[in-house]
Every structure is written in structure tokens, then in C-alpha cells.
Amino acid sequence: MGKKKTKKHRGSRTHGRGIKGGRGAGERGGRGKAGLQKHKYISTVKKDPNYFGPKGFSRPQGLVEEVETINILDVEMKMDRFVQQGFAKKEGSVYHVDLSKAGYDKLLGGGKARYQMKIKVPSSSERAVVKVQEAGGEVITE
């Protein structure tokens, strides 16, 4: 099928495509995303209006502080390790736990408090405080 057109245009310089039509992706306005801000701008506006322009920002990693959190359940599961490492001690039936020494910033209320614990931590959720108090302990926020 293509040969017929070629045969028909033998001797002509451009084979009926005009001067730029035969070069690269000339008749299609360029390849890929070429021309999205120029001759293909209307299609950009219709199909993807948010293609150009600002898209938000990322905070510098030096400024981003990650809050180390721990659930009540995890505190109880790690209690033996905390005692060995010196972050907790047992006085009678009450565990005294210093989570700020252990590197935690916040106590969360996941799980159930079974032990009596006095927990020292920089901050905690209200739910965590209630659960620890129900078990006969207390949470001391710094």
C-alpha cells in the first residue's frame, strides 16, 4: 500500500508531505510531550490542567522531627528488656518506667494495661493515661 504512493511521487522532492512533513515527527507536532506549552496547549488544558505549575514542597530533612511513639502493649512486652537496660525498675508490684531515657517521645493507648506502672514520658495520649490509671498506675508527663 505504501509503495503506490512512493511510486506515484517518484521524482518529487517531498512525496506530497510538504517541506517539514517527512522529517522525524514533523506532521504530529513533535514526539511525546513536545509542544504542551505551545501548539498542543489546548489538549493540555483539557486532559491534564494541573500538569504545569507548583506541586507543593518537601520540608528540609534537618527540620523534620519524627516522634518516637510506643503503645502500652509494647511497653509491657518490652518490660523485661527495659529492666535489664535500666530504663525500668520494679518496686513491689509497681514498675517505674522512664520512656524518655529509652528514646520514646509519646505513649499511645494501644493494648491493655495489665501491670501497675508509673511511666515517665514527654507526652502521652489521653486514652493511654486513662488505661494506665485504670490498671492502678500513673503517667507523668514532662
Short mmCIF file of the C-alpha atoms (twelve columns), coordinates in Angstrom:
data_MODEL
# 
_entry.id   MODEL 
# 
loop_
_atom_site.group_PDB 
_atom_site.id 
_atom_site.type_symbol 
_atom_site.label_atom_id 
_atom_site.label_alt_id 
_atom_site.label_comp_id 
_atom_site.label_asym_id 
_atom_site.label_seq_id 
_atom_site.Cartn_x 
_atom_site.Cartn_y 
_atom_site.Cartn_z 
_atom_site.pdbx_PDB_model_num 
ATOM 1   C CA . MET A 1   0.000  0.000  0.000  1 
ATOM 2   C CA . GLY A 2   2.798  2.434  0.886  1 
ATOM 3   C CA . LYS A 3   4.655  1.616  -2.296 1 
ATOM 4   C CA . LYS A 4   1.912  3.017  -4.517 1 
ATOM 5   C CA . LYS A 5   2.268  6.479  -3.009 1 
ATOM 6   C CA . THR A 6   6.033  6.302  -3.267 1 
ATOM 7   C CA . LYS A 7   5.825  5.233  -6.892 1 
ATOM 8   C CA . LYS A 8   3.350  7.994  -7.646 1 
ATOM 9   C CA . HIS A 9   5.655  10.640 -6.180 1 
ATOM 10  C CA . ARG A 10  8.906  9.474  -7.769 1 
ATOM 11  C CA . GLY A 11  10.848 12.495 -8.883 1 
ATOM 12  C CA . SER A 12  9.175  14.859 -6.407 1 
ATOM 13  C CA . ARG A 13  11.355 16.068 -3.604 1 
ATOM 14  C CA . THR A 14  8.885  15.744 -0.681 1 
ATOM 15  C CA . HIS A 15  6.479  12.976 -1.796 1 
ATOM 16  C CA . GLY A 16  3.488  15.214 -1.141 1 
ATOM 17  C CA . ARG A 17  4.234  15.775 2.552  1 
ATOM 18  C CA . GLY A 18  5.381  19.365 2.394  1 
ATOM 19  C CA . ILE A 19  8.812  20.516 3.405  1 
ATOM 20  C CA . LYS A 20  8.792  19.519 7.092  1 
ATOM 21  C CA . GLY A 21  6.272  16.676 6.980  1 
ATOM 22  C CA . GLY A 22  8.757  13.979 6.145  1 
ATOM 23  C CA . ARG A 23  11.216 14.792 8.911  1 
ATOM 24  C CA . GLY A 24  11.052 12.959 12.224 1 
ATOM 25  C CA . ALA A 25  7.679  13.510 13.910 1 
ATOM 26  C CA . GLY A 26  7.039  16.678 11.924 1 
ATOM 27  C CA . GLU A 27  3.403  16.222 10.983 1 
ATOM 28  C CA . ARG A 28  2.455  15.135 14.504 1 
ATOM 29  C CA . GLY A 29  3.829  18.249 16.196 1 
ATOM 30  C CA . GLY A 30  6.800  16.535 17.798 1 
ATOM 31  C CA . ARG A 31  7.260  13.412 19.876 1 
ATOM 32  C CA . GLY A 32  5.992  12.796 23.384 1 
ATOM 33  C CA . LYS A 33  5.280  15.888 25.449 1 
ATOM 34  C CA . ALA A 34  6.768  18.318 22.948 1 
ATOM 35  C CA . GLY A 35  4.706  21.457 22.444 1 
ATOM 36  C CA . LEU A 36  2.497  21.125 25.521 1 
ATOM 37  C CA . GLN A 37  3.031  24.816 26.319 1 
ATOM 38  C CA . LYS A 38  2.852  25.894 22.699 1 
ATOM 39  C CA . HIS A 39  0.877  24.294 19.869 1 
ATOM 40  C CA . LYS A 40  -0.574 21.430 21.976 1 
ATOM 41  C CA . TYR A 41  -1.640 23.720 24.833 1 
ATOM 42  C CA . ILE A 42  -5.407 23.219 24.418 1 
ATOM 43  C CA . SER A 43  -5.057 19.445 24.822 1 
ATOM 44  C CA . THR A 44  -3.009 20.065 27.992 1 
ATOM 45  C CA . VAL A 45  -5.729 22.317 29.418 1 
ATOM 46  C CA . LYS A 46  -8.430 19.750 28.627 1 
ATOM 47  C CA . LYS A 47  -6.725 16.496 29.593 1 
ATOM 48  C CA . ASP A 48  -4.321 17.453 32.402 1 
ATOM 49  C CA . PRO A 49  -4.860 21.010 33.661 1 
ATOM 50  C CA . ASN A 50  -2.531 20.512 36.653 1 
ATOM 51  C CA . TYR A 51  0.445  19.400 34.528 1 
ATOM 52  C CA . PHE A 52  2.237  22.749 34.850 1 
ATOM 53  C CA . GLY A 53  2.670  24.809 37.970 1 
ATOM 54  C CA . PRO A 54  3.718  24.252 41.567 1 
ATOM 55  C CA . LYS A 55  3.060  20.884 43.194 1 
ATOM 56  C CA . GLY A 56  3.810  21.565 46.865 1 
ATOM 57  C CA . PHE A 57  7.131  21.200 48.617 1 
ATOM 58  C CA . SER A 58  9.168  18.918 50.842 1 
ATOM 59  C CA . ARG A 59  10.402 20.195 54.170 1 
ATOM 60  C CA . PRO A 60  14.168 20.108 54.669 1 
ATOM 61  C CA . GLN A 61  15.054 16.840 56.393 1 
ATOM 62  C CA . GLY A 62  17.079 18.684 59.019 1 
ATOM 63  C CA . LEU A 63  13.901 20.365 60.263 1 
ATOM 64  C CA . VAL A 64  11.630 17.318 60.228 1 
ATOM 65  C CA . GLU A 65  11.346 15.764 63.670 1 
ATOM 66  C CA . GLU A 66  9.969  12.263 63.894 1 
ATOM 67  C CA . VAL A 67  8.094  11.494 67.083 1 
ATOM 68  C CA . GLU A 68  9.035  8.099  68.516 1 
ATOM 69  C CA . THR A 69  5.829  6.532  69.826 1 
ATOM 70  C CA . ILE A 70  5.112  3.375  71.784 1 
ATOM 71  C CA . ASN A 71  1.863  1.645  72.748 1 
ATOM 72  C CA . ILE A 72  1.029  0.395  76.241 1 
ATOM 73  C CA . LEU A 73  1.052  -3.175 74.899 1 
ATOM 74  C CA . ASP A 74  4.611  -2.734 73.586 1 
ATOM 75  C CA . VAL A 75  5.788  -1.260 76.907 1 
ATOM 76  C CA . GLU A 76  4.537  -4.370 78.699 1 
ATOM 77  C CA . MET A 77  6.035  -6.708 76.103 1 
ATOM 78  C CA . LYS A 78  9.441  -4.986 76.383 1 
ATOM 79  C CA . MET A 79  9.310  -4.636 80.176 1 
ATOM 80  C CA . ASP A 80  11.961 -7.329 80.825 1 
ATOM 81  C CA . ARG A 81  14.329 -5.681 78.365 1 
ATOM 82  C CA . PHE A 82  13.662 -2.230 79.879 1 
ATOM 83  C CA . VAL A 83  14.526 -3.607 83.342 1 
ATOM 84  C CA . GLN A 84  17.749 -5.185 82.019 1 
ATOM 85  C CA . GLN A 85  18.794 -1.968 80.251 1 
ATOM 86  C CA . GLY A 86  17.996 0.214  83.265 1 
ATOM 87  C CA . PHE A 87  15.045 2.089  81.792 1 
ATOM 88  C CA . ALA A 88  12.666 0.463  84.307 1 
ATOM 89  C CA . LYS A 89  12.777 -0.947 87.820 1 
ATOM 90  C CA . LYS A 90  10.305 -2.928 89.866 1 
ATOM 91  C CA . GLU A 91  9.371  -1.790 93.375 1 
ATOM 92  C CA . GLY A 92  6.912  -4.235 94.893 1 
ATOM 93  C CA . SER A 93  4.222  -4.777 92.300 1 
ATOM 94  C CA . VAL A 94  4.758  -1.395 90.601 1 
ATOM 95  C CA . TYR A 95  7.030  -0.875 87.585 1 
ATOM 96  C CA . HIS A 96  8.727  2.532  87.328 1 
ATOM 97  C CA . VAL A 97  9.439  3.121  83.633 1 
ATOM 98  C CA . ASP A 98  11.342 6.070  82.129 1 
ATOM 99  C CA . LEU A 99  10.415 6.082  78.433 1 
ATOM 100 C CA . SER A 100 12.267 9.336  77.720 1 
ATOM 101 C CA . LYS A 101 15.536 7.600  78.690 1 
ATOM 102 C CA . ALA A 102 14.578 4.720  76.414 1 
ATOM 103 C CA . GLY A 103 14.256 7.176  73.488 1 
ATOM 104 C CA . TYR A 104 10.459 7.441  73.237 1 
ATOM 105 C CA . ASP A 105 8.615  10.745 72.921 1 
ATOM 106 C CA . LYS A 106 4.970  9.717  73.270 1 
ATOM 107 C CA . LEU A 107 2.914  6.984  74.905 1 
ATOM 108 C CA . LEU A 108 -0.124 5.788  72.955 1 
ATOM 109 C CA . GLY A 109 -3.129 3.831  74.193 1 
ATOM 110 C CA . GLY A 110 -2.839 0.701  72.054 1 
ATOM 111 C CA . GLY A 111 -3.368 -2.502 74.031 1 
ATOM 112 C CA . LYS A 112 -4.460 -3.164 77.584 1 
ATOM 113 C CA . ALA A 113 -2.536 -2.241 80.738 1 
ATOM 114 C CA . ARG A 114 -2.160 -5.315 82.959 1 
ATOM 115 C CA . TYR A 115 0.701  -4.197 85.215 1 
ATOM 116 C CA . GLN A 116 0.759  -1.325 87.674 1 
ATOM 117 C CA . MET A 117 3.133  1.153  86.047 1 
ATOM 118 C CA . LYS A 118 4.420  4.621  86.815 1 
ATOM 119 C CA . ILE A 119 5.502  5.842  83.402 1 
ATOM 120 C CA . LYS A 120 7.613  8.963  82.853 1 
ATOM 121 C CA . VAL A 121 7.309  10.205 79.259 1 
ATOM 122 C CA . PRO A 122 7.475  13.613 77.463 1 
ATOM 123 C CA . SER A 123 3.861  13.352 76.191 1 
ATOM 124 C CA . SER A 124 1.016  10.866 76.019 1 
ATOM 125 C CA . SER A 125 -2.463 10.440 74.603 1 
ATOM 126 C CA . GLU A 126 -5.477 10.854 76.882 1 
ATOM 127 C CA . ARG A 127 -6.520 7.263  76.204 1 
ATOM 128 C CA . ALA A 128 -3.131 5.955  77.351 1 
ATOM 129 C CA . VAL A 129 -3.364 7.917  80.620 1 
ATOM 130 C CA . VAL A 130 -6.861 6.545  81.303 1 
ATOM 131 C CA . LYS A 131 -5.811 2.938  80.611 1 
ATOM 132 C CA . VAL A 132 -2.739 3.134  82.842 1 
ATOM 133 C CA . GLN A 133 -4.774 4.750  85.651 1 
ATOM 134 C CA . GLU A 134 -7.443 2.028  85.384 1 
ATOM 135 C CA . ALA A 135 -4.710 -0.571 85.997 1 
ATOM 136 C CA . GLY A 136 -3.652 1.290  89.151 1 
ATOM 137 C CA . GLY A 137 -0.698 3.218  87.724 1 
ATOM 138 C CA . GLU A 138 0.023  6.753  86.610 1 
ATOM 139 C CA . VAL A 139 1.593  8.639  83.730 1 
ATOM 140 C CA . ILE A 140 3.958  11.534 84.488 1 
ATOM 141 C CA . THR A 141 4.412  13.865 81.504 1 
ATOM 142 C CA . GLU A 142 7.425  16.131 81.459 1 
# 
